[in-house]
């Protein structure tokens, strides 16, 4: 399958916690995931256990090298996907190539943790500077209800896999818990997470809630709710209530195609746009808004811009 560069590399985007990040999408053609989370910002899709469309390491590296020439103030390379990046079958080989060219740029992967127990996946993850794993649920019932996992995925296997990986990985291991109202915010679910995280001892635990338009009709929690929940965890755990991180790096130049592709991959707030776009890019952005090629959504008090679904 042939993929265009803009489909593979997107951004830079204003990461809430990792600064100015260039995204690497390992599944640019469509959503390929072993979860169908209620809160996903991508459209609903049938879960799968392996990628159906696979792009080559060479193609990804060609796109990345071209983008790095244009963006010289990147803080992080974030490996992600329209779905789950650890389903990409050449992840370990890809990281060998990225580590040859990244210099001082930090590498990060965002994974849903479903395959963390597999030795091949752990081998690949050990090659990152930071690994961020999702753990919305510590019980099987919650995993099925909230993350809507593919058949054969077991929460106990995920938990054992995380413990095994933690013993091997000396770099930052970040756990993300995304709280959804009435789904995983009960005392029962919080107690199960607390008990497990005391065993895992991650570098940091980010507790957040829905802040982008979700795939299904689910509700976010308020900051006050998150604060109350954080107090139910053991005080020794390194909890962080997620908030937006403002980037002070020099704004970048985006073509109109760049703008649409970035918004297709990740909705942006006006604050993100103010930080990331230079003056000409902001002018082009407004033209696209006026031409109705960009839509605006409200989600939990934040307004997000996204490429219209009927724009090619």
Backbone as CSV, one residue per row, in Angstrom:
resi,resn,N_x,N_y,N_z,CA_x,CA_y,CA_z,C_x,C_y,C_z
1,UNK,0.833,-1.185,0.000,0.000,0.000,0.000,0.874,1.244,0.000
2,UNK,0.573,2.195,-0.854,1.337,3.435,-0.936,0.682,4.492,-0.077
3,UNK,1.467,5.173,0.788,0.932,6.216,1.651,1.716,7.503,1.428
4,UNK,1.039,8.627,1.427,1.690,9.912,1.282,2.341,10.316,2.598
5,UNK,3.383,11.176,2.480,4.115,11.599,3.658,3.199,12.215,4.709
6,UNK,2.268,13.062,4.274,1.414,13.754,5.232,0.532,12.794,6.009
7,UNK,0.288,11.619,5.460,-0.505,10.638,6.176,0.279,9.966,7.290
8,UNK,1.579,9.934,7.164,2.430,9.249,8.143,2.906,10.210,9.229
9,UNK,3.412,11.369,8.829,3.921,12.361,9.776,2.915,13.491,9.886
10,UNK,2.586,13.876,11.124,1.668,14.981,11.303,2.157,15.887,12.423
11,UNK,1.710,17.135,12.377,2.117,18.117,13.363,3.145,19.077,12.802
12,UNK,3.886,19.758,13.708,3.936,19.535,15.142,2.600,19.813,15.834
13,UNK,2.381,19.110,16.949,1.204,19.348,17.776,1.662,19.756,19.172
14,UNK,0.785,20.488,19.845,1.063,20.958,21.197,0.627,19.879,22.184
15,UNK,1.568,19.041,22.587,1.260,17.989,23.546,1.020,18.599,24.917
16,UNK,0.029,18.058,25.633,-0.292,18.587,26.951,0.886,18.462,27.917
17,UNK,1.697,17.420,27.755,2.745,17.184,28.746,4.132,16.969,28.160
18,UNK,4.242,16.865,26.839,5.550,16.531,26.271,6.105,17.611,25.345
19,UNK,5.480,18.770,25.340,6.012,19.869,24.565,5.642,19.787,23.093
20,UNK,6.513,20.301,22.241,6.263,20.357,20.800,6.626,19.010,20.182
21,UNK,5.620,18.322,19.717,5.798,16.930,19.306,5.425,16.724,17.845
22,UNK,6.259,15.950,17.162,5.967,15.511,15.800,5.414,14.096,15.882
23,UNK,4.253,13.880,15.302,3.607,12.584,15.387,3.991,11.656,14.254
24,UNK,4.117,10.384,14.561,4.385,9.340,13.568,3.219,8.364,13.620
25,UNK,2.417,8.350,12.570,1.223,7.513,12.530,1.549,6.205,11.812
26,UNK,1.513,5.110,12.547,1.859,3.808,11.978,0.685,3.156,11.250
27,UNK,-0.474,3.784,11.305,-1.652,3.261,10.603,-2.375,4.404,9.892
28,UNK,-1.742,4.992,8.871,-2.313,6.200,8.256,-3.545,5.961,7.394
29,UNK,-3.780,4.725,6.980,-4.869,4.470,6.035,-6.235,4.403,6.695
30,UNK,-6.276,3.901,7.947,-7.553,3.711,8.629,-7.297,3.352,10.087
31,UNK,-8.365,3.337,10.885,-8.250,2.924,12.275,-8.025,1.423,12.337
32,UNK,-6.922,1.028,13.008,-6.602,-0.387,13.209,-6.245,-0.552,14.679
33,UNK,-7.172,-1.102,15.443,-6.987,-1.129,16.896,-7.613,-2.374,17.500
34,UNK,-7.032,-2.808,18.618,-7.605,-3.930,19.362,-8.527,-3.451,20.490
35,UNK,-8.730,-2.138,20.590,-9.730,-1.539,21.467,-10.680,-0.694,20.616
36,UNK,-11.881,-0.510,21.103,-12.808,0.473,20.527,-13.364,1.286,21.692
37,UNK,-12.495,2.114,22.290,-12.813,2.818,23.524,-13.990,3.772,23.338
38,UNK,-14.814,3.851,24.354,-15.973,4.736,24.301,-15.562,6.188,24.080
39,UNK,-14.404,6.583,24.611,-13.981,7.976,24.552,-13.063,8.297,23.371
40,UNK,-12.791,7.331,22.500,-11.827,7.534,21.406,-12.237,8.725,20.542
41,UNK,-11.234,9.515,20.120,-11.525,10.660,19.261,-11.658,10.245,17.793
42,UNK,-11.327,8.990,17.482,-11.526,8.462,16.139,-12.911,7.841,16.026
43,UNK,-13.386,7.692,14.800,-14.703,7.090,14.603,-14.720,5.648,15.089
44,UNK,-15.869,5.148,15.512,-15.969,3.743,15.914,-15.531,2.799,14.796
45,UNK,-14.918,1.684,15.159,-14.473,0.701,14.167,-14.387,-0.668,14.826
46,UNK,-14.546,-1.702,14.035,-14.434,-3.066,14.535,-13.014,-3.326,15.017
47,UNK,-12.877,-3.956,16.174,-11.546,-4.250,16.700,-10.865,-5.334,15.869
48,UNK,-9.530,-5.353,15.930,-8.752,-6.361,15.200,-7.525,-6.741,16.007
49,UNK,-7.011,-7.929,15.756,-5.851,-8.410,16.482,-4.530,-8.170,15.786
50,UNK,-4.570,-7.719,14.516,-3.357,-7.441,13.742,-3.693,-6.437,12.650
51,UNK,-2.677,-5.694,12.212,-2.891,-4.730,11.124,-3.249,-5.455,9.831
52,UNK,-4.209,-4.894,9.121,-4.534,-5.365,7.777,-3.698,-4.629,6.735
53,UNK,-3.444,-3.333,6.971,-2.610,-2.519,6.089,-1.316,-2.181,6.823
54,UNK,-0.189,-2.544,6.236,1.110,-2.336,6.878,2.014,-1.535,5.947
55,UNK,2.518,-0.395,6.421,3.469,0.381,5.646,4.882,-0.021,6.049
56,UNK,5.835,0.195,5.149,7.200,-0.272,5.383,7.964,0.683,6.294
57,UNK,8.994,0.160,6.945,9.890,0.983,7.748,10.549,2.040,6.874
58,UNK,10.940,1.670,5.676,11.589,2.608,4.761,10.679,3.796,4.444
59,UNK,9.425,3.512,4.212,8.475,4.576,3.885,8.292,5.530,5.059
60,UNK,8.207,4.974,6.265,8.072,5.813,7.456,9.313,6.683,7.639
61,UNK,10.497,6.101,7.486,11.730,6.851,7.692,11.920,7.930,6.632
62,UNK,11.534,7.666,5.408,11.628,8.698,4.365,10.766,9.898,4.728
63,UNK,9.565,9.623,5.203,8.659,10.704,5.603,9.196,11.451,6.819
64,UNK,9.721,10.710,7.804,10.240,11.339,9.006,11.454,12.217,8.706
65,UNK,12.389,11.721,7.942,13.594,12.494,7.621,13.254,13.777,6.879
66,UNK,12.283,13.704,5.979,11.857,14.898,5.253,11.249,15.926,6.208
67,UNK,10.461,15.467,7.177,9.819,16.378,8.121,10.819,16.990,9.094
68,UNK,11.810,16.215,9.512,12.798,16.738,10.449,13.636,17.856,9.837
69,UNK,13.765,17.853,8.530,14.483,18.942,7.856,13.720,20.253,7.971
70,UNK,12.401,20.168,8.041,11.559,21.369,8.095,11.262,21.832,9.516
71,UNK,11.431,20.941,10.494,11.111,21.265,11.886,12.327,20.963,12.755
72,UNK,13.027,22.004,13.184,14.288,21.830,13.884,14.188,22.102,15.388
73,UNK,12.979,22.369,15.874,12.828,22.684,17.305,11.861,21.711,17.976
74,UNK,11.917,20.461,17.555,11.013,19.437,18.072,11.523,18.916,19.423
75,UNK,10.612,18.781,20.375,10.961,18.220,21.683,10.831,16.700,21.705
76,UNK,9.863,16.191,20.955,9.576,14.758,21.027,9.068,14.219,19.705
77,UNK,9.393,12.963,19.452,8.784,12.191,18.367,7.808,11.230,19.031
78,UNK,6.547,11.387,18.732,5.525,10.586,19.378,5.001,9.528,18.419
79,UNK,5.298,8.285,18.721,4.826,7.173,17.896,3.424,6.802,18.356
80,UNK,2.496,6.888,17.418,1.101,6.635,17.715,0.491,5.962,16.488
81,UNK,-0.832,6.009,16.390,-1.484,5.390,15.238,-2.954,5.744,15.228
82,UNK,-3.564,5.595,14.064,-5.017,5.554,13.991,-5.413,4.189,14.560
83,UNK,-5.234,4.051,15.859,-5.436,2.760,16.492,-4.324,2.495,17.483
84,UNK,-3.787,1.284,17.470,-2.788,0.870,18.457,-1.428,0.639,17.797
85,UNK,-0.381,1.409,18.160,0.922,1.289,17.495,1.651,-0.020,17.738
86,UNK,1.399,-0.717,18.863,2.114,-1.975,19.095,1.587,-3.109,18.220
87,UNK,0.518,-2.863,17.468,0.078,-3.837,16.470,0.943,-3.775,15.213
88,UNK,1.728,-2.695,15.067,2.610,-2.571,13.901,3.686,-3.662,13.986
89,UNK,3.812,-4.523,12.984,4.673,-5.706,13.117,6.173,-5.432,13.062
90,UNK,6.586,-4.225,12.618,8.015,-3.919,12.489,8.450,-2.829,13.469
91,UNK,7.788,-2.748,14.618,8.041,-1.655,15.550,9.483,-1.649,16.058
92,UNK,10.029,-2.793,16.387,11.398,-2.853,16.909,12.408,-2.393,15.866
93,UNK,12.241,-2.860,14.634,13.129,-2.446,13.535,13.001,-0.949,13.283
94,UNK,11.786,-0.435,13.328,11.563,0.995,13.119,12.291,1.823,14.166
95,UNK,12.225,1.401,15.423,12.887,2.155,16.479,14.400,2.144,16.330
96,UNK,14.959,1.063,15.810,16.396,1.044,15.530,16.759,2.158,14.555
97,UNK,15.924,2.352,13.544,16.190,3.374,12.524,15.945,4.777,13.073
98,UNK,14.904,4.961,13.834,14.623,6.280,14.421,15.748,6.701,15.358
99,UNK,16.243,5.767,16.157,17.295,6.093,17.118,18.606,6.477,16.441
100,UNK,18.767,6.120,15.184,19.970,6.502,14.432,19.943,7.971,14.019
101,UNK,18.752,8.562,13.915,18.642,9.912,13.344,18.067,10.955,14.305
102,UNK,17.564,10.549,15.447,16.801,11.476,16.289,17.657,12.484,17.046
103,UNK,18.928,12.203,17.258,19.772,13.115,18.015,19.270,13.287,19.433
104,UNK,19.084,14.545,19.852,18.653,14.829,21.227,17.130,14.796,21.402
105,UNK,16.408,14.586,20.324,14.940,14.516,20.408,14.542,13.267,21.184
106,UNK,13.571,13.411,22.076,13.092,12.285,22.862,12.029,11.499,22.093
107,UNK,12.023,10.200,22.298,11.008,9.357,21.672,10.002,8.885,22.716
108,UNK,8.765,8.831,22.295,7.667,8.462,23.172,6.685,7.612,22.387
109,UNK,6.124,6.622,23.026,5.048,5.851,22.409,3.816,5.921,23.297
110,UNK,2.659,6.005,22.655,1.376,6.005,23.348,0.681,4.697,23.024
111,UNK,0.565,3.827,24.007,0.010,2.498,23.779,-1.149,2.226,24.725
112,UNK,-2.086,1.410,24.260,-3.219,1.037,25.113,-2.899,-0.140,26.037
113,UNK,-1.687,-0.682,25.936,-1.172,-1.728,26.836,-1.669,-3.138,26.525
114,UNK,-2.532,-3.298,25.537,-3.160,-4.598,25.308,-2.152,-5.706,25.006
115,UNK,-1.007,-5.367,24.374,-0.026,-6.377,23.982,1.240,-6.329,24.845
116,UNK,1.184,-5.642,25.975,2.378,-5.419,26.780,2.983,-6.709,27.322
117,UNK,2.221,-7.776,27.397,2.754,-9.034,27.918,3.599,-9.792,26.894
118,UNK,3.557,-9.397,25.633,4.269,-10.122,24.583,5.744,-9.729,24.550
119,UNK,6.670,-10.689,24.582,8.103,-10.380,24.587,8.548,-9.506,23.405
120,UNK,7.994,-9.740,22.221,8.386,-8.946,21.051,7.999,-7.489,21.223
121,UNK,6.853,-7.246,21.821,6.408,-5.876,22.065,7.286,-5.223,23.122
122,UNK,7.603,-5.936,24.178,8.480,-5.385,25.218,9.854,-5.054,24.645
123,UNK,10.360,-5.894,23.760,11.660,-5.637,23.121,11.644,-4.300,22.381
124,UNK,10.565,-4.014,21.678,10.446,-2.758,20.943,10.308,-1.571,21.888
125,UNK,9.502,-1.721,22.926,9.259,-0.611,23.844,10.508,-0.227,24.626
126,UNK,11.398,-1.179,24.855,12.638,-0.885,25.568,13.531,0.092,24.805
127,UNK,13.248,0.333,23.537,14.064,1.215,22.700,13.581,2.664,22.720
128,UNK,12.532,2.957,23.495,12.003,4.315,23.601,12.593,5.038,24.798
129,UNK,12.617,6.379,24.720,13.045,7.188,25.860,11.977,7.228,26.944
130,UNK,10.715,7.226,26.529,9.597,7.183,27.472,8.506,6.302,26.891
131,UNK,7.817,5.622,27.767,6.685,4.783,27.358,5.478,5.204,28.178
132,UNK,4.394,5.453,27.464,3.151,5.836,28.135,2.100,4.779,27.836
133,UNK,1.625,4.141,28.899,0.665,3.057,28.774,-0.664,3.449,29.398
134,UNK,-1.736,3.118,28.719,-3.064,3.370,29.270,-3.465,2.249,30.216
135,UNK,-4.107,2.626,31.290,-4.695,1.651,32.208,-5.956,2.278,32.794
136,UNK,-7.018,2.236,32.014,-8.273,2.836,32.465,-8.981,1.964,33.492
137,UNK,-8.677,0.683,33.455,-9.407,-0.277,34.285,-8.458,-1.332,34.844
138,UNK,-8.721,-1.758,36.066,-7.971,-2.867,36.664,-8.856,-4.089,36.848
139,UNK,-10.079,-4.045,36.333,-10.981,-5.195,36.388,-11.440,-5.556,34.981
140,UNK,-11.715,-6.841,34.766,-12.122,-7.307,33.451,-13.445,-6.722,32.994
141,UNK,-14.371,-6.567,33.918,-15.683,-6.016,33.563,-15.547,-4.601,33.018
142,UNK,-14.741,-3.797,33.667,-14.531,-2.416,33.241,-13.838,-2.357,31.888
143,UNK,-12.829,-3.222,31.677,-12.104,-3.248,30.406,-13.051,-3.506,29.241
144,UNK,-13.952,-4.455,29.415,-14.903,-4.780,28.356,-15.889,-3.643,28.114
145,UNK,-16.291,-3.005,29.201,-17.315,-1.971,29.104,-16.769,-0.647,28.555
146,UNK,-15.598,-0.224,29.034,-15.047,1.072,28.664,-14.138,1.004,27.445
147,UNK,-13.172,0.079,27.464,-12.202,-0.014,26.372,-12.656,-0.938,25.258
148,UNK,-13.683,-1.734,25.507,-14.300,-2.579,24.477,-13.230,-3.367,23.707
149,UNK,-12.491,-4.165,24.470,-11.306,-4.839,23.951,-11.639,-5.979,22.992
150,UNK,-10.678,-6.282,22.113,-10.783,-7.392,21.163,-10.818,-8.720,21.914
151,UNK,-11.416,-9.708,21.304,-11.522,-11.014,21.950,-10.135,-11.555,22.308
152,UNK,-10.049,-12.195,23.458,-8.792,-12.784,23.889,-7.923,-11.876,24.744
153,UNK,-8.275,-10.595,24.836,-7.492,-9.658,25.656,-7.998,-9.718,27.093
154,UNK,-7.063,-9.944,28.004,-7.417,-10.167,29.406,-6.725,-9.137,30.283
155,UNK,-7.466,-8.517,31.172,-6.889,-7.459,31.995,-5.799,-7.989,32.924
156,UNK,-5.913,-9.224,33.398,-4.874,-9.776,34.277,-3.570,-9.983,33.513
157,UNK,-3.671,-10.368,32.237,-2.477,-10.502,31.399,-1.815,-9.144,31.182
158,UNK,-2.621,-8.116,30.976,-2.084,-6.761,30.826,-1.339,-6.346,32.089
159,UNK,-1.935,-6.583,33.224,-1.320,-6.179,34.486,-0.015,-6.929,34.745
160,UNK,-0.005,-8.230,34.463,1.231,-9.007,34.623,2.294,-8.543,33.630
161,UNK,1.870,-8.221,32.407,2.806,-7.739,31.398,3.442,-6.419,31.784
162,UNK,2.655,-5.531,32.359,3.197,-4.254,32.822,4.239,-4.463,33.917
163,UNK,3.949,-5.348,34.848,4.906,-5.627,35.925,6.210,-6.192,35.371
164,UNK,6.089,-7.092,34.408,7.264,-7.681,33.774,8.082,-6.625,33.040
165,UNK,7.396,-5.749,32.299,8.085,-4.697,31.555,8.744,-3.697,32.509
166,UNK,8.076,-3.396,33.595,8.603,-2.425,34.544,9.943,-2.869,35.107
167,UNK,10.115,-4.156,35.299,11.372,-4.677,35.827,12.532,-4.447,34.859
168,UNK,12.225,-4.357,33.566,13.262,-4.232,32.540,13.526,-2.790,32.122
169,UNK,12.543,-1.918,32.275,12.588,-0.580,31.696,13.011,0.438,32.743
170,UNK,14.166,1.081,32.521,14.691,2.038,33.501,14.335,3.479,33.164
171,UNK,13.798,3.719,31.963,13.388,5.064,31.568,11.988,5.368,32.115
172,UNK,11.515,6.611,31.948,10.187,6.949,32.478,9.068,6.062,31.935
173,UNK,8.307,5.494,32.842,7.112,4.732,32.500,5.919,5.499,33.064
174,UNK,5.101,5.981,32.167,3.958,6.818,32.546,2.679,6.023,32.319
175,UNK,1.831,6.049,33.298,0.521,5.400,33.189,-0.544,6.480,33.044
176,UNK,-1.416,6.303,32.086,-2.520,7.245,31.901,-3.838,6.565,32.229
177,UNK,-4.597,7.199,33.095,-5.942,6.733,33.429,-6.922,7.797,32.954
178,UNK,-7.802,7.423,32.053,-8.798,8.369,31.576,-10.133,8.036,32.225
179,UNK,-10.603,8.956,33.025,-11.830,8.745,33.781,-13.060,9.158,32.971
180,UNK,-14.052,8.286,32.992,-15.312,8.545,32.293,-16.448,8.422,33.299
181,UNK,-17.313,9.388,33.297,-18.390,9.455,34.278,-19.248,8.197,34.268
182,UNK,-19.442,7.621,35.445,-20.261,6.428,35.723,-19.679,5.134,35.154
183,UNK,-18.490,5.174,34.560,-17.900,3.957,33.980,-16.767,3.428,34.856
184,UNK,-15.753,4.251,35.101,-14.612,3.759,35.893,-14.277,4.683,37.059
185,UNK,-15.245,5.485,37.497,-14.997,6.419,38.593,-15.597,5.964,39.923
186,UNK,-16.022,4.705,39.979,-16.588,4.193,41.229,-15.478,3.850,42.220
187,UNK,-15.819,3.755,43.485,-14.835,3.386,44.501,-14.248,2.005,44.223
188,UNK,-15.079,1.086,43.729,-14.603,-0.269,43.431,-13.483,-0.242,42.392
189,UNK,-13.693,0.511,41.295,-12.684,0.566,40.237,-11.444,1.328,40.694
190,UNK,-11.640,2.403,41.431,-10.503,3.183,41.927,-9.667,2.359,42.900
191,UNK,-10.308,1.605,43.773,-9.575,0.762,44.718,-8.760,-0.307,44.003
192,UNK,-9.332,-0.883,42.939,-8.608,-1.902,42.168,-7.392,-1.299,41.478
193,UNK,-7.545,-0.105,40.921,-6.418,0.580,40.288,-5.350,0.924,41.327
194,UNK,-5.776,1.430,42.461,-4.844,1.816,43.512,-4.008,0.628,43.982
195,UNK,-4.661,-0.488,44.221,-3.958,-1.692,44.691,-2.907,-2.146,43.682
196,UNK,-3.268,-2.100,42.407,-2.327,-2.547,41.376,-1.176,-1.557,41.196
197,UNK,-1.462,-0.267,41.167,-0.428,0.734,40.922,0.604,0.772,42.033
198,UNK,0.205,0.398,43.234,1.173,0.301,44.334,2.198,-0.793,44.062
199,UNK,1.791,-1.823,43.312,2.723,-2.881,42.934,3.589,-2.449,41.750
200,UNK,2.984,-1.742,40.803,3.685,-1.378,39.566,4.755,-0.315,39.796
201,UNK,4.448,0.664,40.613,5.375,1.767,40.903,5.861,2.476,39.629
202,UNK,4.945,3.040,38.847,5.353,3.767,37.636,6.020,5.094,37.981
203,UNK,6.669,5.684,36.987,7.318,6.979,37.185,6.295,8.066,37.480
204,UNK,5.183,8.013,36.761,4.130,9.006,36.945,2.802,8.405,36.538
205,UNK,1.742,8.891,37.154,0.388,8.477,36.800,-0.398,9.726,36.437
206,UNK,-0.848,9.794,35.211,-1.658,10.921,34.759,-3.129,10.536,34.833
207,UNK,-3.884,11.293,35.594,-5.329,11.091,35.656,-5.997,12.231,34.904
208,UNK,-6.765,11.879,33.900,-7.458,12.888,33.113,-8.869,12.447,32.809
209,UNK,-9.495,13.183,31.928,-10.845,12.830,31.505,-11.016,13.232,30.053
210,UNK,-12.165,13.046,29.513,-12.424,13.347,28.097,-12.212,14.834,27.845
211,UNK,-11.353,15.169,26.891,-11.191,16.576,26.539,-11.160,16.785,25.029
212,UNK,-11.563,15.749,24.290,-11.709,15.849,22.835,-13.007,15.154,22.436
213,UNK,-13.589,15.530,21.319,-14.878,14.931,20.926,-14.793,13.404,20.876
214,UNK,-15.595,12.683,21.686,-15.492,11.220,21.766,-16.312,10.499,20.704
215,UNK,-15.975,9.226,20.478,-16.672,8.414,19.490,-18.098,8.112,19.913
216,UNK,-18.306,7.958,21.210,-19.620,7.594,21.728,-20.097,8.659,22.720
217,UNK,-21.356,8.592,23.098,-21.948,9.581,24.002,-21.594,9.244,25.445
218,UNK,-20.432,9.698,25.850,-19.988,9.526,27.227,-19.608,10.895,27.783
219,UNK,-19.577,10.991,29.115,-19.397,12.286,29.760,-18.058,12.395,30.485
220,UNK,-17.509,13.595,30.432,-16.273,13.901,31.141,-16.562,14.196,32.610
221,UNK,-15.501,14.176,33.411,-15.582,14.595,34.804,-15.039,16.016,34.925
222,UNK,-15.466,16.725,35.932,-14.930,18.059,36.181,-13.560,17.954,36.846
223,UNK,-12.833,19.064,36.862,-11.553,19.075,37.559,-11.759,18.743,39.031
224,UNK,-12.832,19.265,39.606,-13.123,18.989,41.022,-13.333,17.495,41.255
225,UNK,-14.030,16.818,40.310,-14.220,15.368,40.418,-12.884,14.645,40.360
226,UNK,-12.018,15.067,39.435,-10.698,14.433,39.313,-9.875,14.639,40.579
227,UNK,-9.981,15.827,41.138,-9.258,16.108,42.378,-9.740,15.185,43.503
228,UNK,-11.047,15.002,43.615,-11.598,14.118,44.639,-11.129,12.678,44.428
229,UNK,-11.117,12.242,43.176,-10.662,10.889,42.862,-9.185,10.719,43.213
230,UNK,-8.372,11.722,42.879,-6.929,11.624,43.143,-6.655,11.414,44.631
231,UNK,-7.504,11.967,45.467,-7.314,11.852,46.911,-7.668,10.471,47.439
232,UNK,-8.316,9.649,46.619,-8.665,8.289,47.031,-7.517,7.306,46.797
233,UNK,-6.506,7.728,46.025,-5.338,6.886,45.791,-4.340,7.058,46.931
234,UNK,-3.504,6.050,47.126,-2.481,6.114,48.161,-1.582,7.326,47.929
235,UNK,-1.244,8.022,48.999,-0.469,9.264,48.889,0.947,9.043,48.363
236,UNK,1.428,7.799,48.386,2.778,7.527,47.886,2.836,7.450,46.357
237,UNK,1.677,7.356,45.706,1.646,7.240,44.247,1.862,8.612,43.601
238,UNK,2.690,8.666,42.550,3.007,9.944,41.892,1.911,10.369,40.917
239,UNK,0.786,10.827,41.446,-0.363,11.197,40.628,-0.242,12.628,40.113
240,UNK,-0.716,12.802,38.899,-0.729,14.124,38.270,-2.079,14.305,37.601
241,UNK,-2.787,15.366,37.948,-4.043,15.664,37.277,-3.707,16.391,35.991
242,UNK,-4.034,15.773,34.876,-3.605,16.266,33.571,-4.157,17.658,33.300
243,UNK,-3.283,18.530,32.818,-3.685,19.865,32.374,-2.849,20.236,31.170
244,UNK,-3.332,21.205,30.414,-2.648,21.537,29.167,-1.314,22.239,29.427
245,UNK,-0.293,21.787,28.695,1.031,22.392,28.803,1.234,23.359,27.644
246,UNK,1.567,24.584,27.959,1.769,25.585,26.917,3.209,25.511,26.421
247,UNK,3.368,25.510,25.108,4.690,25.400,24.506,5.170,26.783,24.099
248,UNK,6.418,27.085,24.423,6.961,28.410,24.113,7.894,28.382,22.911
249,UNK,7.974,27.240,22.218,8.859,27.134,21.059,8.369,28.037,19.928
250,UNK,9.267,28.319,18.993,8.940,29.175,17.860,7.815,28.561,17.030
251,UNK,6.779,29.369,16.664,5.686,28.839,15.840,6.202,28.304,14.511
252,UNK,5.486,27.339,13.948,5.896,26.686,12.707,5.035,27.126,11.537
253,UNK,5.571,26.918,10.346,4.851,27.233,9.108,4.113,25.987,8.625
254,UNK,2.808,26.126,8.411,1.961,25.043,7.928,1.334,25.456,6.605
255,UNK,1.405,24.580,5.606,0.619,24.806,4.391,-0.834,24.488,4.715
256,UNK,-1.750,24.817,3.813,-3.162,24.488,4.055,-3.355,22.977,4.128
257,UNK,-2.586,22.240,3.333,-2.659,20.779,3.380,-2.166,20.269,4.729
258,UNK,-1.082,20.885,5.246,-0.559,20.508,6.566,-1.612,20.736,7.648
259,UNK,-2.284,21.870,7.553,-3.290,22.220,8.560,-4.407,21.195,8.581
260,UNK,-4.924,20.871,7.395,-6.032,19.915,7.322,-5.609,18.534,7.794
261,UNK,-4.393,18.109,7.428,-3.937,16.783,7.828,-3.735,16.715,9.340
262,UNK,-3.184,17.790,9.923,-2.982,17.817,11.369,-4.308,17.775,12.111
263,UNK,-5.288,18.551,11.634,-6.604,18.549,12.272,-7.332,17.226,12.075
264,UNK,-7.034,16.547,10.986,-7.620,15.225,10.753,-7.091,14.225,11.779
265,UNK,-5.807,14.347,12.105,-5.185,13.414,13.046,-5.498,13.761,14.497
266,UNK,-5.570,15.076,14.783,-5.750,15.475,16.174,-6.422,16.828,16.241
267,UNK,-7.619,16.925,16.798,-8.284,18.219,16.945,-7.430,19.168,17.781
268,UNK,-7.468,20.462,17.439,-6.690,21.470,18.142,-7.599,22.544,18.724
269,UNK,-7.199,23.090,19.863,-7.909,24.227,20.432,-7.322,25.517,19.851
270,UNK,-7.991,26.630,20.125,-7.453,27.919,19.692,-6.116,28.185,20.366
271,UNK,-5.979,27.747,21.610,-4.701,27.903,22.314,-3.593,27.137,21.598
272,UNK,-3.904,25.905,21.165,-2.913,25.130,20.411,-2.499,25.868,19.154
273,UNK,-3.486,26.414,18.442,-3.222,27.110,17.183,-2.374,28.356,17.427
274,UNK,-2.705,29.107,18.483,-1.939,30.311,18.810,-0.480,29.991,19.089
275,UNK,-0.235,28.847,19.724,1.130,28.456,20.080,1.895,27.914,18.880
276,UNK,1.236,27.090,18.064,1.942,26.310,17.047,2.065,26.998,15.694
277,UNK,1.055,27.781,15.300,1.014,28.339,13.945,1.684,29.712,13.874
278,UNK,2.472,29.945,12.802,2.980,31.293,12.580,1.874,32.160,11.963
279,UNK,2.168,33.426,11.705,1.135,34.373,11.262,0.489,33.932,9.952
280,UNK,1.309,33.537,8.978,0.760,33.113,7.678,-0.106,31.862,7.830
281,UNK,0.311,30.937,8.673,-0.461,29.712,8.897,-1.810,30.031,9.535
282,UNK,-1.817,30.995,10.460,-3.080,31.399,11.086,-4.024,32.018,10.063
283,UNK,-3.463,32.780,9.133,-4.289,33.372,8.073,-4.893,32.282,7.186
284,UNK,-4.065,31.283,6.833,-4.564,30.172,6.021,-5.592,29.338,6.781
285,UNK,-5.374,29.191,8.078,-6.329,28.477,8.911,-7.698,29.159,8.871
286,UNK,-7.700,30.487,9.002,-8.971,31.224,8.986,-9.662,31.117,7.641
287,UNK,-8.887,31.086,6.559,-9.466,30.909,5.222,-10.162,29.553,5.133
288,UNK,-9.520,28.512,5.682,-10.116,27.174,5.664,-11.390,27.127,6.506
289,UNK,-11.395,27.860,7.619,-12.602,27.952,8.442,-13.717,28.629,7.653
290,UNK,-13.377,29.742,7.011,-14.375,30.485,6.223,-14.905,29.666,5.054
291,UNK,-14.025,28.825,4.505,-14.426,27.959,3.375,-15.149,26.699,3.840
292,UNK,-15.389,26.615,5.157,-16.111,25.484,5.754,-15.411,24.141,5.525
293,UNK,-14.076,24.179,5.523,-13.288,22.952,5.449,-12.857,22.492,6.844
294,UNK,-13.149,23.327,7.845,-12.826,23.016,9.230,-14.084,23.206,10.075
295,UNK,-14.355,22.245,10.927,-15.492,22.319,11.845,-15.005,22.627,13.256
296,UNK,-15.908,23.127,14.086,-15.593,23.424,15.482,-16.550,22.654,16.384
297,UNK,-15.986,22.023,17.427,-16.790,21.257,18.381,-16.537,21.760,19.792
298,UNK,-17.544,21.648,20.622,-17.391,21.923,22.046,-17.307,20.597,22.790
299,UNK,-16.304,20.482,23.658,-16.150,19.250,24.426,-15.658,19.600,25.817
300,UNK,-16.543,19.454,26.783,-16.160,19.698,28.169,-15.669,21.106,28.432
301,UNK,-16.228,22.088,27.727,-15.829,23.469,27.950,-14.704,23.939,27.055
302,UNK,-14.091,23.038,26.297,-13.058,23.401,25.336,-13.626,23.339,23.922
303,UNK,-13.279,24.327,23.100,-13.679,24.295,21.693,-12.524,23.738,20.869
304,UNK,-12.831,22.771,20.032,-11.824,22.116,19.205,-12.140,22.305,17.730
305,UNK,-11.073,22.452,16.956,-11.191,22.512,15.503,-10.741,21.189,14.915
306,UNK,-11.474,20.728,13.895,-11.165,19.453,13.260,-11.506,19.559,11.777
307,UNK,-10.809,18.804,10.952,-11.124,18.790,9.523,-12.520,18.224,9.298
308,UNK,-13.293,18.875,8.444,-14.607,18.348,8.111,-14.474,16.954,7.518
309,UNK,-15.387,16.079,7.845,-15.294,14.676,7.415,-15.424,14.512,5.909
310,UNK,-16.080,15.463,5.238,-16.271,15.330,3.787,-15.197,16.027,2.981
311,UNK,-14.114,16.528,3.653,-13.010,17.161,2.954,-11.968,16.130,2.595
312,UNK,-11.572,16.065,1.348,-10.573,15.089,0.905,-9.173,15.657,1.083
